[in-house]
Amino acid sequence: MLSNNIKGQSRQLSHRQLPPPAPVLPKMEGCLPTRATATKKYKDNLIADVND
């Protein structure tokens, strides 16, 4: 039963067309905007808001 579910999902995914890739954003501060840098910026902004 579990294997049938897996096969069914893979069949559906193979027919689905993926959306085009998102346009590449311009580099900020000389590095690619990764999840880690985005989280760090968000945290820094929160700390700055609390300090103000």
N, CA, C and O atoms as a printed pandas DataFrame, in Angstrom:
     atom_number atom_name residue_name chain_id  residue_number  x_coord  y_coord  z_coord
0              1         N          MET        A               1    0.830   -1.197    0.000
1              2        CA          MET        A               1    0.000    0.000    0.000
2              3         C          MET        A               1    0.872    1.257    0.000
3              4         O          MET        A               1    0.598    2.219   -0.718
4              5         N          LEU        A               2    1.918    1.230    0.813
5              6        CA          LEU        A               2    2.803    2.388    0.870
6              7         C          LEU        A               2    3.556    2.565   -0.445
7              8         O          LEU        A               2    3.734    3.689   -0.914
8              9         N          SER        A               3    4.000    1.450   -1.044
9             10        CA          SER        A               3    4.745    1.553   -2.305
10            11         C          SER        A               3    3.839    2.063   -3.426
11            12         O          SER        A               3    4.309    2.776   -4.313
12            13         N          ASN        A               4    2.553    1.715   -3.405
13            14        CA          ASN        A               4    1.635    2.219   -4.423
14            15         C          ASN        A               4    1.498    3.733   -4.325
15            16         O          ASN        A               4    1.423    4.424   -5.341
16            17         N          ASN        A               5    1.466    4.240   -3.101
17            18        CA          ASN        A               5    1.358    5.680   -2.900
18            19         C          ASN        A               5    2.593    6.385   -3.448
19            20         O          ASN        A               5    2.480    7.426   -4.096
20            21         N          ILE        A               6    3.764    5.825   -3.192
21            22        CA          ILE        A               6    5.007    6.439   -3.673
22            23         C          ILE        A               6    5.031    6.431   -5.196
23            24         O          ILE        A               6    5.379    7.439   -5.812
24            25         N          LYS        A               7    4.669    5.317   -5.807
25            26        CA          LYS        A               7    4.664    5.243   -7.269
26            27         C          LYS        A               7    3.671    6.242   -7.852
27            28         O          LYS        A               7    3.964    6.900   -8.850
28            29         N          GLY        A               8    2.509    6.356   -7.238
29            30        CA          GLY        A               8    1.506    7.288   -7.734
30            31         C          GLY        A               8    1.994    8.724   -7.677
31            32         O          GLY        A               8    1.767    9.494   -8.611
32            33         N          GLN        A               9    2.661    9.095   -6.590
33            34        CA          GLN        A               9    3.154   10.462   -6.473
34            35         C          GLN        A               9    4.238   10.737   -7.504
35            36         O          GLN        A               9    4.247   11.805   -8.116
36            37         N          SER        A              10    5.154    9.792   -7.706
37            38        CA          SER        A              10    6.235   10.028   -8.661
38            39         C          SER        A              10    5.671   10.151  -10.076
39            40         O          SER        A              10    6.192   10.920  -10.884
40            41         N          ARG        A              11    4.613    9.401  -10.381
41            42        CA          ARG        A              11    3.986    9.512  -11.695
42            43         C          ARG        A              11    3.384   10.903  -11.878
43            44         O          ARG        A              11    3.525   11.510  -12.940
44            45         N          GLN        A              12    2.714   11.406  -10.841
45            46        CA          GLN        A              12    2.121   12.738  -10.938
46            47         C          GLN        A              12    3.201   13.805  -11.102
47            48         O          GLN        A              12    3.050   14.717  -11.915
48            49         N          LEU        A              13    4.280   13.699  -10.342
49            50        CA          LEU        A              13    5.327   14.704  -10.400
50            51         C          LEU        A              13    6.020   14.705  -11.753
51            52         O          LEU        A              13    6.418   15.763  -12.241
52            53         N          SER        A              14    6.174   13.520  -12.375
53            54        CA          SER        A              14    6.884   13.468  -13.652
54            55         C          SER        A              14    6.098   14.192  -14.747
55            56         O          SER        A              14    6.700   14.709  -15.688
56            57         N          HIS        A              15    4.770   14.242  -14.644
57            58        CA          HIS        A              15    3.969   14.907  -15.667
58            59         C          HIS        A              15    3.808   16.393  -15.388
59            60         O          HIS        A              15    3.474   17.162  -16.290
60            61         N          ARG        A              16    4.042   16.800  -14.156
61            62        CA          ARG        A              16    3.863   18.212  -13.815
62            63         C          ARG        A              16    5.023   19.030  -14.391
63            64         O          ARG        A              16    6.179   18.610  -14.334
64            65         N          GLN        A              17    4.701   20.195  -14.942
65            66        CA          GLN        A              17    5.748   21.047  -15.510
66            67         C          GLN        A              17    6.198   22.043  -14.447
67            68         O          GLN        A              17    5.377   22.688  -13.796
68            69         N          LEU        A              18    7.506   22.157  -14.283
69            70        CA          LEU        A              18    8.037   23.062  -13.275
70            71         C          LEU        A              18    7.943   24.504  -13.758
71            72         O          LEU        A              18    8.065   24.763  -14.955
72            73         N          PRO        A              19    7.727   25.452  -12.835
73            74        CA          PRO        A              19    7.706   26.862  -13.233
74            75         C          PRO        A              19    9.106   27.312  -13.649
75            76         O          PRO        A              19   10.092   26.702  -13.236
76            77         N          PRO        A              20    9.209   28.351  -14.446
77            78        CA          PRO        A              20   10.537   28.826  -14.846
78            79         C          PRO        A              20   11.310   29.319  -13.631
79            80         O          PRO        A              20   10.699   29.775  -12.665
80            81         N          PRO        A              21   12.629   29.241  -13.653
81            82        CA          PRO        A              21   13.416   29.681  -12.500
82            83         C          PRO        A              21   13.236   31.170  -12.241
83            84         O          PRO        A              21   13.056   31.956  -13.171
84            85         N          ALA        A              22   13.286   31.542  -10.980
85            86        CA          ALA        A              22   13.124   32.944  -10.614
86            87         C          ALA        A              22   14.310   33.751  -11.126
87            88         O          ALA        A              22   15.427   33.235  -11.187
88            89         N          PRO        A              23   14.084   35.005  -11.492
89            90        CA          PRO        A              23   15.208   35.829  -11.954
90            91         C          PRO        A              23   16.225   36.023  -10.834
91            92         O          PRO        A              23   15.866   36.124   -9.661
92            93         N          VAL        A              24   17.486   36.074  -11.213
93            94        CA          VAL        A              24   18.546   36.209  -10.216
94            95         C          VAL        A              24   18.557   37.644   -9.706
95            96         O          VAL        A              24   18.622   38.594  -10.486
96            97         N          LEU        A              25   18.492   37.785   -8.389
97            98        CA          LEU        A              25   18.514   39.118   -7.797
98            99         C          LEU        A              25   19.925   39.689   -7.858
99           100         O          LEU        A              25   20.895   38.932   -7.825
100          101         N          PRO        A              26   20.055   40.996   -7.947
101          102        CA          PRO        A              26   21.398   41.588   -7.934
102          103         C          PRO        A              26   22.089   41.316   -6.608
103          104         O          PRO        A              26   21.445   41.268   -5.560
104          105         N          LYS        A              27   23.395   41.139   -6.660
105          106        CA          LYS        A              27   24.143   40.826   -5.440
106          107         C          LYS        A              27   24.115   42.023   -4.495
107          108         O          LYS        A              27   24.274   43.170   -4.911
108          109         N          MET        A              28   23.909   41.729   -3.221
109          110        CA          MET        A              28   23.930   42.777   -2.213
110          111         C          MET        A              28   25.112   42.528   -1.281
111          112         O          MET        A              28   25.333   41.404   -0.831
112          113         N          GLU        A              29   25.858   43.571   -1.000
113          114        CA          GLU        A              29   27.017   43.522   -0.104
114          115         C          GLU        A              29   28.044   42.490   -0.571
115          116         O          GLU        A              29   28.754   41.910    0.251
116          117         N          GLY        A              30   28.127   42.259   -1.861
117          118        CA          GLY        A              30   29.161   41.396   -2.403
118          119         C          GLY        A              30   28.973   39.918   -2.147
119          120         O          GLY        A              30   29.879   39.134   -2.429
120          121         N          CYS        A              31   27.816   39.500   -1.615
121          122        CA          CYS        A              31   27.602   38.073   -1.389
122          123         C          CYS        A              31   26.184   37.717   -1.812
123          124         O          CYS        A              31   25.307   38.580   -1.853
124          125         N          LEU        A              32   25.965   36.462   -2.122
125          126        CA          LEU        A              32   24.634   36.025   -2.521
126          127         C          LEU        A              32   23.698   36.032   -1.318
127          128         O          LEU        A              32   24.100   35.626   -0.228
128          129         N          PRO        A              33   22.459   36.487   -1.495
129          130        CA          PRO        A              33   21.510   36.481   -0.377
130          131         C          PRO        A              33   21.050   35.059   -0.056
131          132         O          PRO        A              33   20.140   34.532   -0.697
132          133         N          THR        A              34   21.677   34.456    0.926
133          134        CA          THR        A              34   21.308   33.107    1.333
134          135         C          THR        A              34   20.345   33.176    2.503
135          136         O          THR        A              34   20.069   34.251    3.036
136          137         N          ARG        A              35   19.841   32.022    2.895
137          138        CA          ARG        A              35   18.925   31.977    4.031
138          139         C          ARG        A              35   19.616   32.454    5.300
139          140         O          ARG        A              35   19.009   33.140    6.123
140          141         N          ALA        A              36   20.897   32.088    5.458
141          142        CA          ALA        A              36   21.630   32.475    6.664
142          143         C          ALA        A              36   21.791   33.988    6.746
143          144         O          ALA        A              36   21.581   34.579    7.805
144          145         N          THR        A              37   22.164   34.623    5.624
145          146        CA          THR        A              37   22.349   36.074    5.657
146          147         C          THR        A              37   21.011   36.776    5.828
147          148         O          THR        A              37   20.932   37.801    6.505
148          149         N          ALA        A              38   19.963   36.239    5.224
149          150        CA          ALA        A              38   18.638   36.841    5.376
150          151         C          ALA        A              38   18.188   36.760    6.831
151          152         O          ALA        A              38   17.627   37.718    7.362
152          153         N          THR        A              39   18.431   35.626    7.474
153          154        CA          THR        A              39   18.068   35.468    8.881
154          155         C          THR        A              39   18.863   36.426    9.748
155          156         O          THR        A              39   18.324   37.026   10.678
156          157         N          LYS        A              40   20.150   36.568    9.443
157          158        CA          LYS        A              40   21.002   37.465   10.229
158          159         C          LYS        A              40   20.527   38.908   10.090
159          160         O          LYS        A              40   20.467   39.640   11.078
160          161         N          LYS        A              41   20.190   39.320    8.864
161          162        CA          LYS        A              41   19.705   40.686    8.658
162          163         C          LYS        A              41   18.397   40.910    9.408
163          164         O          LYS        A              41   18.196   41.962   10.016
164          165         N          TYR        A              42   17.511   39.920    9.364
165          166        CA          TYR        A              42   16.227   40.033   10.058
166          167         C          TYR        A              42   16.442   40.179   11.556
167          168         O          TYR        A              42   15.807   41.008   12.208
168          169         N          LYS        A              43   17.356   39.356   12.100
169          170        CA          LYS        A              43   17.653   39.409   13.529
170          171         C          LYS        A              43   18.261   40.757   13.900
171          172         O          LYS        A              43   17.886   41.351   14.911
172          173         N          ASP        A              44   19.195   41.239   13.088
173          174        CA          ASP        A              44   19.818   42.535   13.361
174          175         C          ASP        A              44   18.781   43.654   13.326
175          176         O          ASP        A              44   18.831   44.573   14.143
176          177         N          ASN        A              45   17.846   43.580   12.388
177          178        CA          ASN        A              45   16.798   44.597   12.317
178          179         C          ASN        A              45   15.908   44.556   13.553
179          180         O          ASN        A              45   15.520   45.603   14.070
180          181         N          LEU        A              46   15.583   43.363   14.031
181          182        CA          LEU        A              46   14.763   43.251   15.236
182          183         C          LEU        A              46   15.484   43.853   16.431
183          184         O          LEU        A              46   14.888   44.588   17.218
184          185         N          ILE        A              47   16.782   43.538   16.566
185          186        CA          ILE        A              47   17.562   44.069   17.688
186          187         C          ILE        A              47   17.640   45.590   17.593
187          188         O          ILE        A              47   17.520   46.279   18.606
188          189         N          ALA        A              48   17.838   46.115   16.398
189          190        CA          ALA        A              48   17.906   47.564   16.217
190          191         C          ALA        A              48   16.570   48.211   16.582
191          192         O          ALA        A              48   16.551   49.276   17.198
192          193         N          ASP        A              49   15.461   47.585   16.213
193          194        CA          ASP        A              49   14.147   48.132   16.553
194          195         C          ASP        A              49   13.931   48.142   18.055
195          196         O          ASP        A              49   13.352   49.088   18.589
196          197         N          VAL        A              50   14.384   47.110   18.741
197          198        CA          VAL        A              50   14.207   47.047   20.195
198          199         C          VAL        A              50   15.075   48.100   20.875
199          200         O          VAL        A              50   14.656   48.720   21.852
200          201         N          ASN        A              51   16.274   48.299   20.359
201          202        CA          ASN        A              51   17.186   49.268   20.970
202          203         C          ASN        A              51   16.733   50.706   20.755
203          204         O          ASN        A              51   17.059   51.576   21.562
204          205         N          ASP        A              52   15.990   50.975   19.685
205          206        CA          ASP        A              52   15.554   52.355   19.409
206          207         C          ASP        A              52   14.446   52.825   20.315
207          208         O          ASP        A              52   13.987   53.961   20.192
